[in-house]
Amino acid sequence: QVQLVESGGGLVQPGGSLRLSCAASGSILSFNAMGWYRQAPGKQRDLVAVITRGGTTNYADSVKGRFTISRDVAKNTVLLQMNSLKPEDTAVYFCNARTMIVVGARDYWGQGTQVTVSS
């Protein structure tokens, strides 16, 4: 059973930084991709950043230039460095691991970590 455990959320002032961490129960290279999504109250869950097995990264337009996704393969961990945070970045952030299967994709999710950007 795949387990993803997020940490690193909290309260930060606008312009500040946070680093989120997602620890997987197995090798992160066993997944086709890993990423971070976020969900604000009353809104859908949206992709923030993704890193593929090959190391390719992709970001939502709203976070490009401010957020950086990376990984530590030895520690089975995916990181999200968030700089220049804005109030609109406030959301619950979820770690995702995706495996491609014959009929589509199988997604695994962490429990989420709250990020609040406020003065």
C-alpha positions, 0 to 999 in steps of 0.5 A, spaced: 500 500 500 502 506 497 503 511 503 504 519 502 506 523 508 506 531 507 509 536 512 512 543 512 505 547 511 503 553 516 502 560 516 506 565 513 506 572 511 505 575 504 512 574 501 515 569 505 517 562 504 515 555 505 518 548 503 513 542 503 515 535 503 512 529 501 515 522 503 513 516 500 513 509 503 517 506 497 521 508 491 519 514 488 521 512 481 516 507 481 511 512 479 510 515 472 510 522 476 509 525 482 506 532 484 503 537 488 496 539 488 492 544 492 485 546 494 482 552 496 475 552 500 470 551 495 474 550 489 477 544 485 483 541 486 488 544 481 495 542 479 501 546 482 507 542 480 509 535 477 516 532 476 516 526 472 520 519 473 525 522 468 526 529 471 521 533 467 518 538 471 512 542 469 508 548 473 501 552 473 502 558 470 500 562 477 506 559 480 512 559 475 518 563 477 516 562 485 515 555 486 520 549 485 519 542 485 525 537 486 526 530 489 531 526 493 531 519 490 535 516 496 530 519 501 524 517 497 522 524 498 519 530 493 519 537 495 516 543 493 519 550 495 515 556 495 517 563 495 514 570 494 508 567 497 501 570 496 494 570 499 492 567 493 496 561 495 492 559 501 490 552 500 490 545 502 496 542 499 496 535 497 502 530 494 500 526 488 503 519 485 501 517 479 502 510 475 500 509 468 496 503 467 492 499 461 486 503 462 488 510 464 492 512 471 492 510 478 493 516 483 495 516 490 494 522 495 497 524 501 492 527 507 494 534 505 497 540 509 495 547 510 498 553 507 496 559 509 499 566 507 496 572 511 499 578 514 
